[in-house]
Amino acid sequence: MIANLALYFALHTLFAQTRLWSAGPLHLTLPALDTFRPVAAVLTVLALVLVFGLRWPMLRVLLVCAALGAVAAFAGLPVG
């Protein structure tokens, strides 16, 4: 369940659109690669480095990433 939610949020955060692919009983949600969000990817990599590389506390990482996301939005970068 946790892995499913992690994949769902990653897919819908890093890509603006997704497509449903079906083959019989198998249904997969795949990203539309042309809708990749580079700002979200940079924030994701930064959060991974801060959490796993530098062992920062989660609250500090959330505050830093939220502040950088706000700066990116005010700068006019496509964040969402």
C-alpha positions as YAML, in Angstrom:
chain: A
units: angstrom
residues:
- id: 1
  name: MET
  ca: [0.00, 0.00, 0.00]
- id: 2
  name: ILE
  ca: [2.79, 2.44, 0.87]
- id: 3
  name: ALA
  ca: [4.71, 1.66, -2.34]
- id: 4
  name: ASN
  ca: [1.51, 2.09, -4.35]
- id: 5
  name: LEU
  ca: [0.89, 5.53, -2.84]
- id: 6
  name: ALA
  ca: [4.52, 6.54, -3.35]
- id: 7
  name: LEU
  ca: [4.36, 5.62, -7.03]
- id: 8
  name: TYR
  ca: [0.99, 7.34, -7.46]
- id: 9
  name: PHE
  ca: [2.19, 10.61, -5.92]
- id: 10
  name: ALA
  ca: [5.52, 10.52, -7.77]
- id: 11
  name: LEU
  ca: [3.79, 9.91, -11.09]
- id: 12
  name: HIS
  ca: [1.25, 12.69, -10.60]
- id: 13
  name: THR
  ca: [3.78, 15.15, -9.18]
- id: 14
  name: LEU
  ca: [6.52, 14.74, -11.78]
- id: 15
  name: PHE
  ca: [4.19, 14.64, -14.80]
- id: 16
  name: ALA
  ca: [1.24, 16.92, -15.60]
- id: 17
  name: GLN
  ca: [-0.67, 14.21, -17.50]
- id: 18
  name: THR
  ca: [-0.92, 10.45, -17.46]
- id: 19
  name: ARG
  ca: [-2.35, 7.87, -19.83]
- id: 20
  name: LEU
  ca: [-4.14, 4.63, -19.04]
- id: 21
  name: TRP
  ca: [-2.72, 1.54, -20.77]
- id: 22
  name: SER
  ca: [-4.73, -1.68, -20.70]
- id: 23
  name: ALA
  ca: [-4.01, -5.22, -21.84]
- id: 24
  name: GLY
  ca: [-6.70, -7.62, -20.76]
- id: 25
  name: PRO
  ca: [-7.00, -7.51, -16.98]
- id: 26
  name: LEU
  ca: [-3.81, -5.42, -16.64]
- id: 27
  name: HIS
  ca: [-4.31, -1.66, -16.30]
- id: 28
  name: LEU
  ca: [-1.33, 0.67, -15.93]
- id: 29
  name: THR
  ca: [-1.15, 4.41, -15.56]
- id: 30
  name: LEU
  ca: [1.81, 5.69, -17.57]
- id: 31
  name: PRO
  ca: [3.21, 9.21, -17.66]
- id: 32
  name: ALA
  ca: [2.92, 11.44, -20.70]
- id: 33
  name: LEU
  ca: [6.66, 12.06, -21.05]
- id: 34
  name: ASP
  ca: [6.17, 15.40, -22.80]
- id: 35
  name: THR
  ca: [4.51, 16.79, -19.63]
- id: 36
  name: PHE
  ca: [7.56, 16.32, -17.38]
- id: 37
  name: ARG
  ca: [7.88, 18.97, -14.64]
- id: 38
  name: PRO
  ca: [11.57, 19.81, -14.17]
- id: 39
  name: VAL
  ca: [11.06, 22.06, -11.12]
- id: 40
  name: ALA
  ca: [9.28, 19.24, -9.27]
- id: 41
  name: ALA
  ca: [12.09, 16.85, -10.26]
- id: 42
  name: VAL
  ca: [14.75, 19.21, -8.90]
- id: 43
  name: LEU
  ca: [12.85, 19.61, -5.62]
- id: 44
  name: THR
  ca: [12.45, 15.84, -5.39]
- id: 45
  name: VAL
  ca: [16.17, 15.22, -5.87]
- id: 46
  name: LEU
  ca: [16.98, 17.94, -3.36]
- id: 47
  name: ALA
  ca: [14.62, 16.40, -0.79]
- id: 48
  name: LEU
  ca: [16.17, 12.97, -1.33]
- id: 49
  name: VAL
  ca: [19.67, 14.36, -0.80]
- id: 50
  name: LEU
  ca: [18.63, 16.26, 2.32]
- id: 51
  name: VAL
  ca: [16.80, 13.31, 3.89]
- id: 52
  name: PHE
  ca: [19.03, 10.38, 2.95]
- id: 53
  name: GLY
  ca: [22.37, 12.07, 2.30]
- id: 54
  name: LEU
  ca: [22.50, 14.71, 5.00]
- id: 55
  name: ARG
  ca: [19.99, 13.07, 7.39]
- id: 56
  name: TRP
  ca: [18.01, 16.28, 7.89]
- id: 57
  name: PRO
  ca: [14.77, 16.08, 9.91]
- id: 58
  name: MET
  ca: [11.62, 15.81, 7.81]
- id: 59
  name: LEU
  ca: [10.11, 19.08, 9.04]
- id: 60
  name: ARG
  ca: [13.21, 21.03, 7.99]
- id: 61
  name: VAL
  ca: [13.19, 19.37, 4.56]
- id: 62
  name: LEU
  ca: [9.50, 20.19, 4.10]
- id: 63
  name: LEU
  ca: [10.08, 23.83, 5.04]
- id: 64
  name: VAL
  ca: [13.05, 24.18, 2.69]
- id: 65
  name: CYS
  ca: [11.25, 22.54, -0.23]
- id: 66
  name: ALA
  ca: [8.08, 24.56, 0.37]
- id: 67
  name: ALA
  ca: [10.09, 27.79, 0.45]
- id: 68
  name: LEU
  ca: [11.95, 26.88, -2.75]
- id: 69
  name: GLY
  ca: [8.68, 25.92, -4.43]
- id: 70
  name: ALA
  ca: [7.20, 29.29, -3.46]
- id: 71
  name: VAL
  ca: [10.28, 31.09, -4.81]
- id: 72
  name: ALA
  ca: [10.01, 29.14, -8.07]
- id: 73
  name: ALA
  ca: [6.31, 30.05, -8.35]
- id: 74
  name: PHE
  ca: [6.98, 33.74, -7.71]
- id: 75
  name: ALA
  ca: [9.79, 33.65, -10.28]
- id: 76
  name: GLY
  ca: [7.30, 32.42, -12.85]
- id: 77
  name: LEU
  ca: [8.70, 28.92, -13.27]
- id: 78
  name: PRO
  ca: [6.16, 26.21, -14.18]
- id: 79
  name: VAL
  ca: [5.59, 24.45, -10.86]
- id: 80
  name: GLY
  ca: [2.17, 22.96, -11.35]
...
